[in-house]
Amino acid sequence: MAFRRLALPALCVLLATPALAQETYPKKIPAPGGEVIIPTARSQKSYDEIKYAAARRVGDMLYVSGVIVGRAPDEGSDPESFKTQVRRAFTSLDNTLKAAGTSFDNVVMINSFHVWEGPDQPAPRREQLNMINAVKSEFIKGPNPAWTAVGTTGLLAPGGIVEIQVIAYVPSK
């Protein structure tokens, strides 16, 4: 009986310790002129391990780091698979925008970086852009943001085909 009386308070102390506390997301870290937004535990891991912020707000502008489009191990390299991969990237961007309290409606700029000649390339440049636009229109209804598409020889993630970054105008409330 004495064990039970001691066990409950000891368990409460353990559960109250920060190491065992469940982290909640999104997390916002104050930064000069704004804040860093960490939308998920996975983003937290990237922030801690490689010093990568998923998004950073400065004043009324939100800068969302690039999300890489690439094949999962069980996916093909055909156009429909590529659209699925692009959709996954736009969903990730959407989740980060929502964590920052905004949406694709406020995106003013897209920057995309393409490995045009890579082995995982699903189609020639113009066709690839058409496929990206088809998926983009599921998320952005208009008016369309400015967009710069740049060719590169490689991305951080092996097998990356495209990296998509966005900038949004998010007025202070």
C-alpha positions in Angstrom: 0.0 0.0 0.0 2.9 2.4 0.8 4.3 1.7 -2.6 1.1 2.8 -4.3 1.0 6.0 -2.3 4.6 6.8 -3.4 4.2 5.5 -7.0 1.5 8.0 -8.0 3.3 11.2 -6.9 6.6 9.8 -8.5 4.7 9.1 -11.8 3.3 12.7 -11.8 6.7 14.2 -11.3 8.1 12.1 -14.2 5.3 13.1 -16.5 5.8 16.8 -15.7 9.4 16.8 -16.7 10.2 18.6 -20.0 11.9 15.6 -21.5 8.7 13.5 -21.3 6.3 16.3 -22.1 4.6 16.0 -25.5 5.7 18.9 -27.8 2.9 20.7 -29.6 3.2 22.1 -33.1 3.3 24.5 -34.7 6.0 26.0 -32.6 7.0 29.7 -33.0 10.4 30.9 -31.9 10.9 34.7 -31.6 13.5 36.1 -33.9 14.6 39.6 -34.9 11.8 41.3 -36.8 9.5 38.2 -36.5 9.6 34.5 -35.7 10.7 31.1 -36.9 7.8 28.7 -37.6 8.3 25.0 -37.0 5.2 23.3 -38.2 5.9 19.6 -37.3 8.2 17.3 -35.2 10.0 16.5 -38.5 10.6 20.2 -39.1 11.9 20.4 -35.5 14.4 17.6 -36.2 15.7 19.5 -39.3 15.9 22.7 -37.3 17.9 21.0 -34.6 20.2 18.8 -36.7 20.9 20.9 -39.8 19.9 24.4 -38.7 17.1 24.6 -41.2 13.9 26.6 -40.5 10.8 25.5 -42.4 9.6 29.1 -42.4 10.6 32.5 -41.1 8.4 35.5 -40.8 10.0 39.0 -40.9 7.5 41.8 -40.6 4.6 41.2 -43.0 6.6 38.7 -45.1 6.8 34.9 -44.7 9.7 33.0 -46.3 9.0 29.3 -46.6 12.0 27.0 -47.3 12.0 24.8 -50.3 10.3 21.4 -50.3 11.9 18.8 -52.6 9.8 16.9 -55.1 11.2 13.4 -55.5 10.1 9.8 -55.8 9.3 7.6 -52.8 10.8 4.1 -53.1 7.5 2.6 -54.4 6.7 5.4 -56.9 7.4 5.4 -60.6 8.9 8.1 -62.9 5.8 8.5 -65.1 3.9 11.8 -65.4 1.1 10.7 -63.0 3.6 9.6 -60.4 5.4 13.0 -60.8 2.1 14.8 -60.2 1.6 12.8 -57.0 5.1 13.8 -55.9 4.4 17.5 -56.7 1.1 17.3 -54.8 2.9 15.9 -51.8 5.3 18.9 -51.9 2.5 21.4 -52.3 0.6 19.8 -49.4 3.8 20.2 -47.2 4.0 23.9 -48.2 0.3 24.3 -47.5 0.8 22.8 -44.0 3.7 25.2 -43.3 1.6 28.2 -44.5 -1.3 27.1 -42.3 1.1 26.8 -39.3 2.1 30.4 -39.9 -1.6 31.4 -40.0 -1.9 31.9 -43.7 -2.6 30.1 -47.0 -1.7 30.0 -50.7 -3.9 33.0 -51.2 -1.1 35.2 -49.8 1.7 33.6 -51.7 3.4 36.3 -53.8 6.4 34.5 -55.2 7.4 30.9 -56.1 11.0 29.9 -56.7 11.6 26.5 -58.2 14.9 24.8 -58.8 14.8 22.0 -61.4 17.3 19.2 -62.2 16.2 19.3 -65.8 18.7 16.6 -67.0 18.5 14.3 -64.0 17.9 10.5 -64.2 14.5 10.9 -62.4 13.2 13.5 -64.9 9.6 12.6 -65.8 9.4 14.7 -68.9 11.0 17.6 -70.9 11.0 21.0 -69.4 7.8 22.4 -70.8 5.9 19.3 -70.0 7.3 19.2 -66.5 6.1 22.8 -66.0 2.7 21.9 -67.3 2.4 19.1 -64.8 3.5 21.3 -61.9 1.0 23.9 -63.1 -1.8 21.3 -63.1 -1.1 20.5 -59.5 -0.4 24.1 -58.5 -3.8 25.1 -59.7 -5.3 22.7 -57.1 -3.7 24.9 -54.4 -3.6 28.3 -55.9 -6.8 29.6 -57.5 -5.5 33.0 -58.5 -4.3 35.5 -59.0 -1.1 33.7 -59.7 2.1 34.6 -57.8 5.3 35.6 -59.5 7.4 32.5 -60.4 11.1 32.0 -61.2 12.1 28.5 -62.4 15.9 27.9 -62.3 17.8 24.9 -63.6 20.5 23.3 -61.4 22.7 20.2 -61.4 21.5 18.8 -58.0 19.5 19.3 -54.8 20.2 18.5 -51.2 18.1 15.3 -51.2 19.4 12.5 -53.5 17.0 11.9 -56.3 15.4 15.3 -55.9 13.8 16.5 -59.2 12.5 19.9 -58.2 12.6 22.1 -55.1 9.8 24.6 -54.5 10.0 27.6 -52.2 7.4 30.2 -51.6 7.2 33.8 -50.2 4.0 35.1 -48.8 2.7 38.5 -47.7 1.1 38.0 -44.3 -0.1 41.3 -42.7 0.2 41.6 -39.0 -3.1 41.2 -37.2 
